[in-house]
Amino acid sequence: MSWINRLLSSLRRNKLDDQLDDELQFHIEMRTREFIAEGMTPEEARYRARRLFGNQLLLKERTRNMDTIGWIETLGQDLRYAGRVLRKNSGFTAVAVTTLALGIGANTAIFSIIDAVLLKTLPVSNPQQLVLLDWASHGWAEGVMDNIAGNADHDESGRLSSASFSYPIYEEIRARNQVFSNVAALEADGSQLNVGYKGQASRADGELVSGSFFSTLGVQPILGRVLTPDDDRSGASPAAVISYGYWERQFGRDPGTIGRTITVNSVPFTIVGVSPPEFYGVQPERVVEVWLPLHAQPRVEPQSGSLLDAPLNWWVLIMGRLRPGVSHQQARAELELILQRGIASGLKPATKAETVPHLGVEAGSKGLDDLRQEFSRPLSILMTVVGLVLLIACANVANLLLSRARSRQKEIAMRLALGGGRARLVRQLLTESVILSGLGGAAGLILAFLGTHVLVAYMASGREPISLNVTPDPRVLVFTAAVSVLTGILFGLSPALRSTRLDLTPALKENAGDLAAGARGQRGLRLGLGRALAVVQVSLSLVLLVGAGLFVRTLVNLENVKTGFNQRNLLLFAIDPTQDGYKGQRLVDFYHELTHRLEQLPGIRSVTMSGNTLIGGGGNFLRVSVEGYKPKPGQKTGANVTYAGPRFFETLGIPLLLGRPIDQSDVEGASKVAVVSQQFVREFLGGGNPIGRRFGFGGEENSTGIEIAGIVGDVKYTDLRQESTPTIYVPSLQQLKSIGAMHFELRTAGDPMELVGAVRRVARDMDHNLALYDIKSQTEQISQTLFQERLFARLTSFFGVLATLLASVGIYGVMAFAVSRRTREIGIRMALGASRGEITGMVLSEIFALMGIGAAVGMVVALGASRLISSLLYGIRPTDPLTLAIAVLLMGAASGLAGFVPSRRASRVDPMEALRYE
């Protein structure tokens, strides 16, 4: 019989039994007729026929074994029996399932985030065919590029890499390539758009894309149509596609939205389509709400001028869909030639060959990798942490199984005595363990589904919304199933092997009360395993407590860093009048009037504005040349630059050390001045009076363009971790061609957030088409920059406490089991005069001995592991003695509490009752 037929027969056991009964009865009847024909009576014939076939049950069993797959039948029996046993011991089952649910749920939650961030592809058609172009060079190529939008990174060797290109290069690739079936471009930085509808202004996250963007990705609209190449050309009617979320929030999912007009930066656009709900763009860290054609850039971003014919401005990303059969290497070779032809005309004779950019082709199935780069290491660390929690949970359940095996010794001995094989019994016990882990995995999946949304909220804290699809997919379900099965085998194998290694004669002779003393040859091994598991739990818990302590103290250190200015009672917001057509003197007048009106509000002490806010508001790093300063060979001379308005230092509380601050006289046409920080003076000016010294931006030919008018104290510029760097404050009103959106800082007398409504009314009264954005307090903004540190501190603390709790339960189980096994010994000790205090001390000494061994092992592991996270720490060493001491004390306190009940129970043993115990 083929294995397929045997499998089908195994799954249809009842039908097979009926067929065997019918077949056997048929043969018996046939032989009975033959014997009757030979002259026997019917009774004799039937008797002889039955004797001829022998033991019919055995015959049926042998036939069934040939026609079925035996282990499938026994598996069903094992599952049914295990279900009855676990249902009968509901308390034990509940504790074990809860313990495993916490461990498996934590692992599933973190893996769900890893899946969403690192593994999932874009929700588009055939994402594996997409590629993203980038380039690399050793420095800036003179005459090729002046500005790079998006991310441009330098590695340790000085290699510059980016994925941004100029629009003319995109046009060359689009027109000349033979490797793409379709190619698209999109704005590298995205845009914060001022969107008006029915007289109401709001902010929306927008993206300028080529007309082939949606067709290249294979995205179909849920309503209307997508942008096409006809929309992305000069003179085309302005068209826009909105996201499903924006459609739902602003238009209530009204089907009549198609054809309506919205104003984007005061330019009317017609809504032509709505994207599907799962599509967020190509960057998970950005949730795009409005897509506009690239050719609309000069109209919606007038302050930047037209970038469509600017070969030196590299600002678009290029994605393509490879033709069938074209490899990445073939695409790179062809596109490299197109790139070199495109930049050849801009190369100067003095351009160094190593600075010329060379093209690369990367997989585009997962979109841009900014989020993956940012969270890959944190997620790997958290995955390690929850893996340790799961190991502690496994050790805990293994201890529970060892303790429970005590009450099943007679059952197991009886089954062995009746001929049950040890392998079959081990399989039966492992089946129970796997069912426990399966139930724990199912419960853990529910916990993970809830927990992943909390994790995403933590990840998005202090940044733009993150669009992550954390709904469990087949990959997550397979991971959870695999972890559940492996976990069941991990914690169930050793107890199953030890439970079936019995000396049958004494085990069968003992009554229920004697089982604890039975199998004396196994006592030490079984008790030793339980204690070893407890030591493992203590060790792993201590590692997690040390890690949590280091991350918590890092967070505290960063929260207490001196920023150099007064961050309290400071309200921040941004506004961009240029999106509504303001420019030149009209823009200056708008900012003057807005500042004046804000100063009149009750509760406002002072008002200023700046190009970017400090710590978390971005930055601007420019090359600097200082009069009389000769940089060392290879030295990069640069400084952070902030465009600041009058009363900037007064409002932020930055101390003026020398000279004067920026004031109302520093306007366009006046003498160019700036205020610099102490670090700028130390690094570039050396000794002497710095007031009146001159510097400039760019090369040495510009080194006398700006005069230093004042010196202020050092501040943290973009990051709390960074040391103070040279900083230059330039009067914003002297840079009318550079300023656009400005950030306002308002010093308040009380809670700054209570004034948000009044500030909004002032701005709306001046121009209802302009919307405020980035509204927050300075304290909130600084706090948001610590989102990763806060994520680590909270999660590692939670998992550290959870691990300690599980370890305490494990210690309690081991000692409660040990006390119950030593009841007679304790009774004898007390009968011979031992006091309750001595009995309590005896039990506690064993507990602290276990804890001491576990702490010693855990300390060694923690010291080694903590060095791996040293780059994530701040103001603290991985071997910090205080953190290590606190972790040991917490573990000791938890162990002491876990051992309190068993030691108390041991001290209250009645000697007379104990002597009768066995």
Secondary structure, 3 states (H helix, E strand, C coil): CCHHHHHHHHHCHHHHHHHHHHHHHHHHHHHHHHHHHCCCCHHHHHHHHHHHHCCHHHHHHHHHHHHCCHHHHHHHHHHHHHHHHHHHCHHHHHHHHHHHHHHHHHHHHHHHHHHHHHHCCCCCCCHHHEEEEEEEECCCCCCCCCEECCCEEECCCCCEEECEECHHHHHHHHHHCCCEEEEEEEECCCEEEEEEECCEEEEEEEEEECCCHHHHHCCCCCEECCCCCCCCCCCCCCEEEECHHHHHHHHCCCHHHCCCEEEECCEEEEEEEECCCCCCCCCCCCCCCEEEEHHHHHHHCHHHCCCCCCCCEECEEEEEEECCCCCHHHHHHHHHHHHHHHHHCCCCCCCCHHHCCEEEEEECCCCCCHHHHHHHHHHHHHHHHHHHHHHHHHHHHHHHHHHHHHHHHHHHHHHHHCCCCHHHHHHHHHHHHHHHHHHHHHHHHHHHHHHHHHHHHHHHCCCCCCCCCCCCCHHHHHHHHHHHHHHHHHHHHHHHHHHCCCCHHHHHHCCCCCHHHCCHHHHHHHHHHHHHHHHHHHHHHHHHHHHHHHHHHHHHHHHCCCCCCCCCCEEEEEECHHHHCCCHHHHHHHHHHHHHHHHCCCCEEEEEEECCCCCCCCCCEEEEEECCCCCCCCCCCEEEEEEECCCHHHHHCCCEEEECCCCCCCCCCCCCEEEEEHHHHHHHHCCCCCCCCEEEECCHHHCCCEEEEEEECCCCCCCCCCCCCCEEEEEHHHCCCCCCCEEEEEEECCCHHHHHHHHHHHHHHHCCCCCCEEEEEHHHHHHHCCHHHHHHHHHHHHHHHHHHHHHHHHHHHHHHHHHHHCHHHHHHHHHCCCCHHHHHHHHHHHHHHHHHHHHHHHHHHHHHHHHHHHHHCCCCCCCCHHHHHHHHHHHHHHHHHHHHHHHHHHHCCCHHHHHCCC
